Amino acid sequence: MADLKINFAGIEFKNPIVTASGTFGFGREYAEFYDLSKLGGICVKGLTAKPREGNNPPRIAETPMGILNSVGLQNPGIDAFITDELPFLRKSNTVIIANISGNTIEEYAEMAEKLSNGNTDIIEVNVSCPNVKAGGIAFGTSPESVAAVTKAVREKTKTPAMIKLSPNVTDIGTVAKAAEDAGADAISLINTVLGMKIDIRTRKPILANNVGGLSGPAVLPIAVRMVWQVASNVKIPILGMGGVESGDDAIEMMLAGANLIGVGTACFHNPYAPIDIISQMDEFLDNNAISSAKELTGKVDLF
């Protein structure tokens, strides 16, 4: 059998497959289907400084090749996560990644500091959030603001910091390089692509928030392209995600430059998707005489 282990930002993953934030909750529901220790890692639902109820419904809408969501970061808050959810997650022999979202640089820094003492392996910093001190413009749209958040987090924790990038930018390579230069240990991408769906009979948007984030198979080519662009601009490792539904998709993403692969929307229609993808990747490696999964990263043969 091929060696599936991946060393990522100094942390060893038993295989390259990680559940994507926002689609796996805190793992409790999926633990009823299989042993969570089979996963390379679990990235938990996005956490905020205080509990959030999220957006008004409807906040999920199906699209021909995925879903639109405007859940709005519903979560119990970082303190409740550390007290109530983290002990359960730590029972599984897998890497735990905490995803944080803030409305100010200070909030990001405070949450990172709390997680330094919270026994998580990696902190994923979601910079798609609105900067309330800059008129609500998302942190992730500017290299300068991404660098500022990264630097603030880096100063408050020694836990590896992974910056999760938004695809809703013109030059994602420049944004990724800004994060690297400011001290990021890794990059994750892509977050959802902004989209909209309208009911032609009522002439109203399907989502109460009017717009939402598109995920699922429709975004895979966008994600692969952006992973390749980021890999061409940074030297730190990359967690690639966006539309991965199969082992073939995961391998494609790794060839583009990803070291790890996040599986998200696929879990909604197939709870076993991450487990299936691990098996499919293992079979591909064996069938193609590839001894280690890490040999795939960045090995696309460009024209």
C-alpha positions, 0 to 999 in steps of 0.5 A: 500500500502507498504511504498516505502520510503528509507533513503539513506545517510541521504536523503529521497527517495520516492521510491528505483528506480533511473535512472542510469547515462549515460542512462537518459541524464539530463531528458529532453527527458524522461520528455516528457513521464512522470512526473519525480517526480514519480522517486525516484531519477535521476542520470544525465549523467557523468560530466567532468571539461570541455566539451567533445565531446566523442569518434568517432562513431560507439560507441554503439553496440547491444549484445544478452543480452544488449549493448556495449558502448564507448560514451566517457563521451560526456557532456557539462561540469560541469559549463554548467550543473549547469547553464543550466540543474540543474534548469530544474531538480530542477523543479521535486520533486525528488532527484538529483544525479550528476555524476562526472569523473576526470583524476586527483584527483584535478579535482575530488576535484574541481568538488565536490566543485562546486557542493557543491554550485550547489544544488545537493543532492548527488555526485556520483564519477565515479572512472572508469576513467584513472588517467593521472598522473599514466600512465592511470590506472583507479582510481577504480582498486586500493584501494589506489587510490579510497581512495585518490579520496574519501578523496579529494572529502570529503574535498571539500564538505559536500554533500553526496559522493557516490563512483561508483565502477568498476566491472573490479577488482579482489576484489571489497569488498576491494575497497569498504571498502577503499572508506568507510574508506576514508569517502564515504557516500555510494557506487554505483555499478556496472559500465559497464563490459569491452567487445568487439565485432568483425565484422567477415566479415571485421575483425574489431571491431564494436566499433571505440574505439575497446572495450566498456562497457557491460550493460543490462540483461547479467550483472545482475548476476555479479551485484547481486554477487558484491552487495552482496560482497560489502554489506558484507564488508561495513556498508554504503548504496549501490545503486545497478545497472546492468541489472535491467529490472523488479521489480523482478530484483530490488527485487533480487538486494535489497535482495543481499544488495542494498538499492536503485536500478539504472535502465539504459539500460532498459530505451533505449528500454522502456522509462517507465521502471523505472515507471513500476519497481516501480509499480511491486515492490509495487505489490510484496510487497503487495502480500507478506505482506511486509510493507516496501521496506527497509525490503528487503535489505540484506535479502537473505537466504544463504545456 
